[in-house]
Every structure is written in structure tokens, then in C-alpha cells.
Amino acid sequence: MTTPLENADAGPAEATDAAALRKTIRIKVCGVGGAGCNAADFIAQTKFESVDFLLVNTDAQALGAASLPDKFVLGRQRTRGLGTGGDPELGRAAAEDDAARLRSICEGVDILFVLAGMGGGTGTGAAPVLARVARESGALVLAMATLPFDFEGVRRQRQAAAGLHQLKAAADAVICLPNQKLFKMLDENTSVLEAFKIGNTLMADGLRGIWRLLTQTGLINVDFADLCSVTRGRHVASSFATAEAGGEKRGEQALEKLLAHPLLDGGQVLNESDAVLVSLAGGPDLTMSEVNKVMEPIHRQCENAHLILGAVIDEAFTGRLSVTLIASQRRSAESAPAAESGLAAAGRQADEPEFLDPAATPRPASRMVAPAPEMSNEKKEQMYTRQTGHARKKSARMQRELPLEIVFKGRFEKSEPTIRHGEDLDLPTYIRRGVALN
């Protein structure tokens, strides 16, 4: 990471070469499936210089409605352009059919953003294939995935959980946007179209924060290598948030909005993160004091994390301050994001056995056959009456007791008995329960 002070001695030629080098980074955004294509089409309408956009889908009709020109139908021979019907396996197979074409598209790309919605067919199944192919081509793959609303049902939640797991295994990092958390940003009068527009706007803001870091000359520069050090090969789920404020107290207000962002779970995400990237954007009036007011509280909440800061100067932000934060969380049962934990629970099959406590798991029963206990006829009659509720009818011909062969333990004579809840499980059940055999 370098600052203007460190570049003060660089001549005009060196500064020009450095700026040219930063702009040679090739970034591509690829929308996969219905939700991913809608998000990419929306983001492309905003200002993104030197960024290529691509749409891939198995639904030819939906793809034709998109405004972006660079698009193609995935797995046309398999799906005939009619979609996958919500089947992730069909989406994966369609992507594998066109793996060679996807690989050629990823050639020469430095950073590939994969936008997809988890839970359906094409996005869930094809996005991991695209991420894998892109990484094999040498690109840094950052995926942005939306997760289903709770009301979309258990089946979609299960598919989303499986797809997210595969996407994390294929991409360098996955930024999750749980749709359920959007409810915290909506009111009861918000329409469905507005709700999905808010989700697309959040994805655009997160992507724009990274784009600024890598393409615009900054007050504090972040290199491509810095981004790689935080994300490459980590295969984790990340969280992100963005906030903006203006006026004299823009620093404090932007920080307050950021920490209250629903996608950061009240700041809990920062406490559980081991890598955090912060992108600041301000006008020429941005001061180091304002940068410090934003960064000091963030650093306190994630003081043990690998923290990378970037700050860019943009004339359009005069009088305003924008903060974008991306946090990668440690992978443990305690630190898993709440949304992902819920998806994992939904993804578990109903008939899947629960994990057993090893200490409570009984040993296999012994094969020893022990002798029957000595018991008088009167005692036997009492036990029979107690178990059946009535006395046994007298019979002229009494049954004789069955002879039981005593089997010795042999080399297991000195083995410890299997005791559970005070009972010796090596003894047959009829002996432990006092059942007479006649």
C-alpha cells in the first residue's frame, strides 16, 4: 500500500506509468441465471469505466429482454433455451457443456465478478462452474450471491445452501446478500420491484467500492496484489456494507450508518472477521482527520484482522463521504453468519441422523450366555402375576425349565463389563429384568 507522501519523489514519467499500469487491470462482471443477469444489467446502467459485462442464462427469452449486448444462451443443446425448471443439476450440466466457451471468455481477465442468485436452477448450478473455470484461467474470482427469502420455501433454501457451498469451494471469496435481511431496510409500502432494486443497488455499491480501489488514483492506494492477499484462495463467505453522508459531520454520520447496516449484524460481523477491506471515496476536501474518524472505530472492532484501507478522490464527492466495507469471516461454527447457518439447517435432510455423543454410545453387546438365576416356583408365580395382571392357570402338566448352557468368557474373562446407567449390558435382558424362562 502506498500513499502520496511515499510517491512524492517520483517523477512525472514514473507517475504516468503507475497510473497506466493501474488502468490495465481487466475487470469483467458476469451475471449468471435470472437474478444474476438482472443484477448485472442494472449495474451496467451506472457509470463503470473499463469494465466488461457478460450475461449467461439457460432461458433464451429472459436473456433476450436484457439490454446488454454481450450475452449467450448456456447449454442450448441440452435445455433448448427453455431454462432449467429450477433444477441446479441441469444448470451445472449446461455450464459444463459450454465450459470451453466460458474458458475462452475468461482468458486475460484479472478480476471476474460472478453475480448469481442461489436457490434456483441456472445461477445455483452454473455459477460454481464459471468460477472454477475462471480460476483455472488465472483470474481472481469474487462472487456476489443473493440468498432466498424465508417465504420461498424449504426446497429453495436447501438448493441455495448446496449451491453456496459449491460456489465458496470454487471462488476466491463469496459476498452474500441474504434477501431476508432486506426487510430491515423496507417498509410495508415498499413494492416488490423496489425491494429487488434495493438488492441490486447494494450489489452495485459493493462492486463499485472495489472498482474505485483498483481503477482510480487514490489518496491511499490499494494495489491488485493487496486485494489478492485478502481474498485469493480463501474460499470464504464475506459480508459487505456501504454508507454515505454529507456535511460537516459526514465522517461520524457515515460511520454510524455503516455500523448500523443490517448486513453487518450490528457490527458483530466485524468482531468475527479476520480480513477487512475498507474503501473511502471523498472529494478534494476529504481530510486525514475524517479518514481517522472512520477507521479508528472500525479498527477497534476488528483489531486482530488483516485491515486494508483505500481512499480515492473524486470531484463528484465534494462535500460527501462514501464508505464501502468488505469483511471475510473466520470459518467456525461460532462465527458462521446467521443467514448461512439457517441455510445449512434448511439444507439438512429431514431423515438425516443427528450426531451422537461418543461418550453415550454403547459398546456392542457381549455374546456370553449367562446362567438363569435361582428362583423358587412361588417367586416365579409372583413375577408372572405382576407382569400379566392375572394368575397363571394351573396345568396338570407343568413345563420344565429350559436347560441353559453356560458359556465362559475365555480370554475375555478379565474384560471390564459394559455398564450403562448402572446396568451390566453384558448380561442378557431377561436376567437384568428378572424374567423367568419356563
N, C-alpha and C positions, 0 to 999 in steps of 0.2 A: 504494500500500500504506500503511495507517495502523496505528498502534499505540495502546494505551490512553493512553499519555502524550500523544499528539497529540490525543486526544479528551477530555482532562481538563477543558478549559474548556467543553465542550459541555453545554448544559442538558438536563434530563430530556426535554423535548419533542423536542429535536434527536436525542437518543439513541434515543428511541422511534421517530421517523420513520426513522432509519437502519436500525434492526432490521426495521421493517416493509418497507422498500424491499428489503432483502436477501432477505426471505422471498417477495417477489413474483416471483422468478425461477422460471420454469416449466420443469421438467425432465421429460423423457419418455424411457423406456427401451423400445426396440422390439427384440424377438427376431425374427430372420428365418431361416426354414428350421428343420430339425430340431434341429441343435446350438444355434442361437441361441435358439429357443423354450425348449429345456430349460434353458439358462443363465438366461434371463430369469425363467422360472418358479421356479427355485431361488433367485435373488436376491430375488425378491418376497417370499419366506417370511421373510426377515430384516427388520430394522427400517429402513425408508426412508420418512420422512415427506415429504409434499408432492411425491411422485414418482409419475407416471402410468406404467403398464405396458401394453404392447400386444404381441400375438403375431400374426404373419402367416406363413402357410405354404401351400403348394400341396397338402399332404397333409391332407385333412379328418379322417381317422381319428386321426392323431397329434395334430392340433390339438385334437380333442375330449377327449383324455386329459389335457390341461393343466388346471391348477386355476384359472388366471387367467380372469376373466370377459370381459375386453376382448380379443377376437380375431376374425379373419375369414380366410376362405379366399381366397388370392390367385389371380387368374386362373381363376375357377371355370369359366367357359365354355370356356376353352382346355384346361385339364387335367382338368375334371370332378371335381376334388377327389382325384385319384389320384396326385398327386405329379409329379415331372419325370423320374423314372428316372435321376437323376444327370446330366441334360443342362443345363448352365448357360444355353445359349441359350433353352431353353424356360422356365427360371426368369426370365430377363430379359424375355422376351416377356410372361409372365404379369404381371410387375410393371408393364410399360408399359401393359397393358390396364387396370389399376386405378390408373394414375398420378393421375387426378383425385381418387380417394378417398384416396390417400396424401397428396396435397397438402392436402386439407381436414383431415386428421388432424394435419398439421404446422403448421397455422395457429396463431399465437400462442405457439408453443413457442420458448423461448430456447436450450435445450441439448437436443439429441437424441443419445442413446447408441444406436448400432446394434450389436447383438450378432449375430454370424454365424460359421458355420464355413466355411472355404474348402476347396474340393475337390469338393463335391457339386454338386447342381443348383440348388436354390432359394436357399440362402444365397449361393453364388458369383455367381449371375446377378442376383438381385433386390436384394441389399444395395446395390450401387452405384447402382441406380435410385432406391431410397429415399433414399440420401444426397444424390443430386443434387437430387431434388425438395425435400428439407428445406432445403438451402442456398438454393435458389431462393425458398423461403418466408421466408428471413431467419434461420434457426436456425443456431447453431453446432453442427456435426456432428462428434462424436467416435465413431469406430468401434472396436470391440474384436473382433478376428478370431482364431480359432484356426486353426492350420496343421496339416496331416496328419502322422501318424506315418510314418516311413520305410517301414514294412512295408505301408502302404496302397497302394503301387504307383506306378509312373511316371505313369500316366494321371491319377490323382488329384492327384499333385504338379504336373503341367502345368496342370491346371484351377485349382488353388489359386494358382499363380503368375500366371496370367492374371487371375483374379478379384481378387487382391490389388492388382495393378497398376491395375485399373479402380476399385477401391474407394479407393485413395490419390488417384486423379485426381478423385474425386467428393467425398470427405470432407475436412474441415479437417485431421484427423490420424487415424492408424490405430495403435492399440496392438495389437501382435502377441503372441500366445501360442503359440509352437511346441510342439505336443504332445510332440515328440521330447525336449524338454528336461525334461519331467515325469519321465523315467526317473531323473534325478538326484535326484528327491525321493521316489522309491518304493523299496521293497524287493521281493524276489522273491515275497513272500507277499501283496502288495497285489492285491486283486481289481480286475476291470475297472470295476465300479461305483464303487469307492473312488477309482480313478485319475481318472475323469471328474468325480467330486465334488471332487477337489482342484483340477482345472482350473476348475470353476465357482466354487470358493471364491476362487481367485486373481482371477478377473474381478470378483467381488463386492467384494473388498478394494480393487482399483484404483478401481472406481466409487464405493465408499464414501468413499475419500480425497478425491475431487473433490467429492462431495456435502457432506462436512463443511466444506470450504473455503468453499462458497457459501451454505450454509444456517445454519450455526451461528456465533454471535458468538465471535470468537477473541481469543486473547492477541495474535496478529498477524493482522490481517485480510487476506484476498485478495479483491479485487473481481472481478466478472464481466469487467470490462474487462481486468484482469490476465491472466485465463485466455485471453481472446480474443487478447491480444498475443502469447502464446506459441504458440497453435495455429491461429488463423483464417488460412485461405488458404495454409498451409504445405504441405499435401498430402504429408506425410512419414510414414514408419513410425516408431513410437515404442516404447520398451520401458518396462516398469514392474516394480516390486517392492514388497513390503510386509514389514515385520518388527515384532515386538512383544517386549517384555521387561518384567520387573518386578523390584522390589527396589532396593537402594541403588545398584547399578551398572547400572541399566536403560538409561542413555544409551549407555554403552560397549557393552553387550550388544546393544542394538537396532541400533547402527551396524555391529557385527561381523556380525550375521545379515544385514543388508541388503546389505553389500558382498560377502558370500559367496553371495548369491541366484543360482541358476542362470540366471535370466532377464537378469541384468546381466553375464553372461560374466566373472565375476571382477573386476568393476569396469571392464572395458575399454569398456563402453558409455558410461560417464561421460566417459572421455577423448575420445570421439569425438562428444560431444553439443554442440550449440550452444544448447539451451534445456532447462532443468531446472526442474521444479516439485516442491517437497517439502512434504508435509502432515504435521504433527505433531499428535498427539492425546494429551493427558495430563489428569490430574486437577487439582484446585486446588493440589496440592503440586508441580506442574511448575515448575521454576525456569529462569531465563535461563541459568544455568550449564549445565544439561542440554541446553538448546537449542543452546548454543555447542559442546558436546562432539560433538553430532551433525552440526552444519552445517559446522564448520571443516574436517574431513577431506573432506567432500563438495565443499566449495568448492575445496579444493586440487586435487582430481582434475578439476574442470571450471571452472577459474578464468576461462576466456575465454567461458564460456557465459552466456546470459541466465538468471539464477537467481531464482526466485520462491519465497518461503517463506510458509507459512501454519501457524499453530499455534492449535488450539482447545482449550478447557477443557470437560471432560465429567466429571461426578461418577462415572460408571461406570468411568472410567480412573484412579481414585485408586490410587496405588501402582504404576501401569503407564504405559508409554510405547509408542505405536504410530507408526511412520514409514512413510509411503507416498511413493514417488518415481516420477515420470514423466519420461522423458528423450527428447527428439527429436534424432535423429542427423542429422549432415550427410549430404547425398546425394552420395556419390562411390564409385568402385569400391573404394577402400581402406577406407572406413568403413561399407560396407553390412553389415547384420547377417548373421551366418553362416547363419542359417536362411533368410533371404530370398535370399542368394546361392545356396544349394543349390536353392531352388525355381526360381530363374531358370535354373540349369543344367539342371534336370529339365524345365523348360518349353520348352527349345530343341529343335526338331525334329531327328530323327536325320539327316535329309538336308539340314539347313540348312548352307550353306557357311561355313567358317571365314573370319575376316577375314584378308586378305592384307597382307603388309608392302609398302607402296607402293614402298619402295626396291628391293625384289626383283621387282617386277612388270615383265616385259619389255615393250619397245616393240613395236608391230606390225611384222611382217617387211616388208622392202622388196620392191618389185615388180621390182627390177632383175634381169635375167638376165645373168650374167657368162659370159665365155668359158670353155670347158673348158681345163684345164691341159694343157700339153705333156707327153706321156707316150709312151715307147717301147713297142713291142709286147712286149718282154721284161718290162718293168715291169708291163704290163697282165696278163700271164700270171701273174706272181708274186702280184699282188693277188687275182686270181681264185682261185688255189690256196689262198692264206691264208684267204679268206672261205668257200670251199666245202669245203675239206679234200681236194679231188682235182683232178687236172689236167684241163684242158678238152680234149675230143676234137677231133682235127684234122678240119677240114671242107674239102672241096675248094673250096667256095665261101665265102669269108670275108665276113662282114658288114662293111660300110663304116661309118665313124663318122658319126654324125648331125651335120649342119651346124647350128651354134647361132648364132643372130643376137645380136649384141652390142647391148644397149640402153643408151644413155648416160643418165647421171643428169640431164642438163639443168640446171634451176635448183636441183637438189639436189646438184650436183657438190661443193659446199663443205660439205655437211652432215656432222656428226660421225657416224661409224659406231656401230652398236649393239653394244657389247662386253659380253658376259656370260661370266664365268668364263674370260676370256682368249680367247674365240671371237668372231669378227665375224658376228653373226646376219644381216647384210645379204647375206652370201654364201649361195648355195644349199647345202643339206645335202650333196649328192653331192660338192661341191667341198671343203667342210670335212672330210668323211670320206674323201676320196680315192677315191671310187667312179667307175670308168670307165664311160662310156656308149658302147657299140659299136652 
